[in-house]
Amino acid sequence: MSDAALLLFRDDLRLTDNPALTAAVASKKPLILAYIYEEPPTGGRPLGAAVNWWLHHSLTSLAQSIASRGSMLHIFKGDPAKIIDRLIADHGVGSIFWNRRYHPSHVAADTALKASYEAKGLTVKSFNGSLMREPWEVKSKIGNPMKVFTPFWRASQLVNEVASPEPAPKKLIPLQTTKISGAIPLKNLHLLPTKPDWATGIKAEWTPGEAGALERLNAFLEVGFKGYAEDRNRPDRPSTSRLSPHLRFGEISIKQVWHAADIAIKTRKSKASSEDLRVFQSELGWREFAHHLLFHEKDLTRTNVQRGFDAFPWRSDEKLFKAWSRGMTGYPIVDAGMRELWQTGFMHNRVRMIVASFLIKHLLIDWRRGEDWFWDTLVDADVANNPASWQWVAGSGADAAPYYRIFNPMLQGEKFDPDGVYVRRYVPELAKLPARSIHAPWTAKPIELELAGVVLGKTYPKPIVDHEAARARALAAYKSLKESA
């Protein structure tokens, strides 16, 4: 056995502040840099279509960065254990490095791999490459996992300061061989859509990869950071970081984002206020909280954290679900959000809450159906954030919004998109309506509808449910759940 080292990239597709990569390089051993597309996937859930699109381009970017430093990214597809076994046998791998994952199925798989290879005499080292705090580091005063955000975030900040990010290695020393066993071209993963190619809008919106992540971060600090505390809820303004897909793929580390925001305030690079910084870092804290829950819950993606919701009387209505997923509910702010998602692979966070509330509470459709749809269509679909957010809206999650908090889509639109800029962008058939009626077209005067070219029920749907009736039905369902508990 030679002394080669294997570095496994996972959801950490970057060279800067990548602790597993830093340790592998420090070992001074020739490296095999690998990405394994797991099939079948650990935990049994395939990646969504939008995530696969992003992954293809992110791996392309990573491969280029690695090549510029003298090495090569090797792509594999299949069972990680079998692939690693082959690399050990054929190339004399003696050390393995990776950054940790936190879904219980991933933890179990990685624990088994580590034990197996250590028993064979290999060195296996894992690192925290995606969080500010390990999920087991933040505990209540009596040592239990935490299920309420505010005390979690307070305790998290008391553990230690957030470490500074490490620079990218200047040079990567590859294993000298003509061919790495089992490696395949990236195109053989078949991650991109072909017929039809539905990714045109996504392609126009995003630049996957580490360079794209840094560009997005700098743009936010220069433009969107100022006023973030108030404007982050406004989908009509460029007031959020839009870093979530870059963080989901680990193209930028959470420590890089944390410190860049902090430095921007201290050096006055940004005109943002200390309150903008506090709120932004708190939003990063919600990401930490989601991964904390993911680690400590048996299956956050399928199981209600609050088990009392297991008996909730969900309805099954494919016609209504289809109208919701296509952005044809007759409620403009909801439809704008769902169309933004389909066109760009993204949705503003405030609007995510609105559309989720509408599906769960206006339509009484199980939150898991919505989470599945987001999993397939979001470029930032994350194994922790996605289900944690859906459960928060449903009321079934940890520290969740109460079920009886039912968003009024008209009032939400009027408050957070007061001039209708967001709705006009994604629901162009309503673009000529005046702001006072754009969030409730059925309240417009006949002459206003005529001048705007809107025929309700033809050019734009009438509401698929009545808001007040749907609200009353949702509250009755929740009451029946509590009475049966």
Buried (B, 14 or more C-beta within 10 A) or exposed (E): EEEBBBBBBBBBBBBBBBBBBBBBBEBEBBBBBBBBBBEEEBBEBBBBBBBBBBBBBBBEBBBEBBEEBEBBBBBBBBBBBEBBBBBBEEBBBBBBBBBBBBBBBBBEBBEEBBEBBEEEEBBBBBBBBBBBBBBEBBBEEEEEBBBEBEBBBEBBBEEEEBEEBBEBBEEBBBBEEEEBBBBEEBEEBEBBBEEEEBBEBBBEBBBBBBBBBBEBBEBBBEEBBBBBBEBBBBBBBEBBBBBBBBBBBBBBBBBBBBBBBBEBBEEEBBEBBEEBBEBBBBBBBBBBBBBBBBBBBEEBBEBBBBEEBEEBEBEEBEEBBEBBBEBBBBBBBBBBBBBBBBBBBBBBBBBBBBBBBBBBBBBBBBBBBBBBBBBBBBBBBBBBBBBBBBBBBBBBBBBBBEBEEBBBBBEBBBBBBBEBBBBBBBBEBBBBBEBEBBBBBEEBEEEBBEEBEBEBEEEBBEBBBEBEEBBEBBBEBBEEBEEEE
